[in-house]
Structure formats: C-alpha cells, structure tokens
Amino acid sequence: MPRSVRKDGLNKFQRFRTNRKAAGMKLVRICVPDLQAPDFAAKASREAASLRGAREAQQALDFIEAVMRDIDDEG
C-alpha cells in the first residue's frame, strides 16, 4: 500500500523530518548491540575481561562517577 502524499508532495515521514529540521532537530541513526543475540553475553564478557585493570578503563569510570556526582549535586 503506497504512502499517502498530500498537496505539499511529501509523505508523512518526509513531513515529519522537515518539521523536526525546522525545529532545529537533526535525525541521527545508530546501531546498537542486539542484547538477544546468542553470542552477546560471551562477547561482552570477553571485552570486560580485556578492560579489567586497564588504566583507560579506570579513567573512564572516574569520569562517569564525577559526572554523576555533578548531576546529583544539581538535583
């Protein structure tokens, strides 16, 4: 079934994107891991093990904790 087109020549998705863009919004598409994939848990465990004890991992955790403290202090 074809999408309906109004007199402006746009279908509802084109119209939505046009309206969002006019409101200062930008469309972003991202791909994320499929948590239901059979090998996801094994891959996540391997990656976590490879980061355990790494200086970069601790720096990232310190940064996240600092940001969370700032958020908590604002609330």
LINRAFEN-V902862 format. One record per pair of residues at least 6 apart in sequence whose ideal C-beta (glycine too) atoms are under 8 Angstrom apart, sorted by the first residue. I is the first residue (numbers start at 0). GAP is how many residues later the second one is. D is the distance in whole Angstrom. If there is no record, write none. Layout:
I,GAP,D  I,GAP,D
//
This chain:
2,8,4  2,9,7  2,10,7  3,7,7  3,8,7  4,6,5  5,9,8  7,7,7  9,8,7  16,10,6  19,7,7  20,6,8  32,7,6  32,10,8  32,11,8  33,6,6  50,6,4
//
